[in-house]
Amino acid sequence: MADQRHRAALAAALAVCALAGACASAPSASAPSASAAPGSPPPGGGRITVLAAASLTEAFTTLGDRFEAAHPGATVTFSFAASSTLATQITAGAPADVFASAGTEAMDAVTAARRVDPSAPPSLIARTTMAVAVPAANPARITALADLARPRTKLALCAPTVPCGAAARTVLAKAGLTVTPVTEEANVKAVLTTVRLGEVDAGIVYVTDVHAAGAAVRHVPVPDAVNTSVGYPLAVLAHAPNPVLAREFVAFVRSAEGTAALTAAGFTRP
Amino acid sequence: MSRIRPSVTSSPLTSPSLTSPSTTHRPRITWPLAVPATAGALFLLIPLAALLLRAPWRHLPGILTGTGALGALRLSLLCATAATLCSLALGVPLAWVLARTDHPATTVLRALVTLPLVLPPVVGGVALLLALGRTGLVGRHLATWFGVSLPFTTAAVVVAETFVAMPFLVITVEGALRSADRDLEEAAATLGSGPFATFRRVTLPLAAPGLLAGGVLAWARALGEFGATITFAGNFPDVTRTMPLTVYLALESDPDAAVALSLVLLATSVAVLALLRGTWMAPGTGR
């Protein structure tokens, strides 16, 4: 009986430990970089977390690979989402090193919350413009921006609170078009996915997303006269767990090699 | 409501009140159980308490009238209820088949129908798109034959919620049907009752508590459904933007509003569950 009680106690203790371990493991994911940060990290080594706008997914993934290749021992972890979502996470204290936002609004919010490293203020790294993406089969035969206003056209936009949604609405307003989207997605990649799957007739995305999607979608250009451009500010964050490597990454993105990679992905110079 | 308890076949799980006399004394709470039990309760309650404490109580009225919250709440309640009814209509017969057949194929079928339980809901949404979307396996024909396109409609929300919630109902009801007294069904059959009449007038009343529990579970799951809905049904105010989607979008711009909206969803579900408490929370009705 006593033996049983002991075993039960042991099991309970193990369960509590497992629970505590599970609870503790989430924040400690960034612990190695945190412990390496303040002192003297190995030059170029360690780990950084980069929060970047969803529209930078392909370009930054390439940049990250090249940066790691040029900096042995360095690991770059990306989190791609709507810039507004990332800004909320940063303001709430997410342990990240670098932030790249689509449009200046999200970066401004982060700056206003004193989350940007004051010694390295945000600066633009690239620009993109808006484009209409249609499924490869183009079921609604959309060939121009004005076609989006045709009745019964299924259109996907980003939600107005998200940078790509605000830019899409600017374009539509400049063109004098009144449209009713069937869905307002939370980020630009979600719009692209509905187009790619052929569930909508068209979506307004960044021209760089059409570029990234390759043959899966078709590009219907937005005329320059009504188009709007979106800049991408990049900054090192205050409280970055690994500020040294973060600054190296930012310098790399701004270098000739970084600019070339961004241009290859369809971005223009700022 | 009257409750018919399965008598002979009941396991200790189903009706603690009917177990043997040796265990009728109240068990002493021992610390190896009390400690993890307390930890478990705190683990569940502290996040809820945090939500309550951090809620922007002063701005609550403004947030609720300003963010389309009421429309979203109405849509959520409507869709969750419709999804529960769909789950009952399709899931109860399915649970009956699973509970009353012993074919090896039944085991496979059971594993398959409960798959949405472990499937990430977003993947469920993609699967629904591939099946019922405009270019999907079945959806293609729906579009050409009937001119029906499900995605981005309120019906799509109900479909997504049913897909995710029905397995909860099926496993709950199957358990209830298994523990129901088969002798009573056989007696009904002996007395000349047809199979469907037996199911309707004997089996269903026997499994009523399980049916209710399964229905409540499915409703609660449908009410909180997010991933499959946003993937399959899209995200548009008053058409497909349910409360969880509204909360998600509010997080983008105004975390305070997200907390307030979550509280509304919580309060609503607690109110509904409290209404059902008399029957649902009583012991012995879980399975």
Boltz contact constraints between the chains, C-beta under 6 A:
constraints:
  - contact:
      token1: [A, 8]
      token2: [B, 32]
      max_distance: 6.0
  - contact:
      token1: [A, 9]
      token2: [B, 32]
      max_distance: 6.0
  - contact:
      token1: [A, 12]
      token2: [B, 32]
      max_distance: 6.0
  - contact:
      token1: [A, 12]
      token2: [B, 35]
      max_distance: 6.0
  - contact:
      token1: [A, 12]
      token2: [B, 36]
      max_distance: 6.0
  - contact:
      token1: [A, 15]
      token2: [B, 36]
      max_distance: 6.0
  - contact:
      token1: [A, 16]
      token2: [B, 39]
      max_distance: 6.0
  - contact:
      token1: [A, 84]
      token2: [B, 252]
      max_distance: 6.0
  - contact:
      token1: [A, 85]
      token2: [B, 252]
      max_distance: 6.0
  - contact:
      token1: [A, 88]
      token2: [B, 255]
      max_distance: 6.0
  - contact:
      token1: [A, 159]
      token2: [B, 249]
      max_distance: 6.0
  - contact:
      token1: [A, 161]
      token2: [B, 252]
      max_distance: 6.0
  - contact:
      token1: [A, 161]
      token2: [B, 253]
      max_distance: 6.0
  - contact:
      token1: [A, 182]
      token2: [B, 152]
      max_distance: 6.0
  - contact:
      token1: [A, 183]
      token2: [B, 152]
      max_distance: 6.0
  - contact:
      token1: [A, 183]
      token2: [B, 234]
      max_distance: 6.0
  - contact:
      token1: [A, 183]
      token2: [B, 235]
      max_distance: 6.0
  - contact:
      token1: [A, 183]
      token2: [B, 236]
      max_distance: 6.0
  - contact:
      token1: [A, 184]
      token2: [B, 235]
      max_distance: 6.0
  - contact:
      token1: [A, 184]
      token2: [B, 236]
      max_distance: 6.0
  - contact:
      token1: [A, 185]
      token2: [B, 235]
      max_distance: 6.0
  - contact:
      token1: [A, 197]
      token2: [B, 129]
      max_distance: 6.0
  - contact:
      token1: [A, 198]
      token2: [B, 134]
      max_distance: 6.0
  - contact:
      token1: [A, 198]
      token2: [B, 135]
      max_distance: 6.0
  - contact:
      token1: [A, 199]
      token2: [B, 133]
      max_distance: 6.0
  - contact:
      token1: [A, 199]
      token2: [B, 134]
      max_distance: 6.0
  - contact:
      token1: [A, 199]
      token2: [B, 151]
      max_distance: 6.0
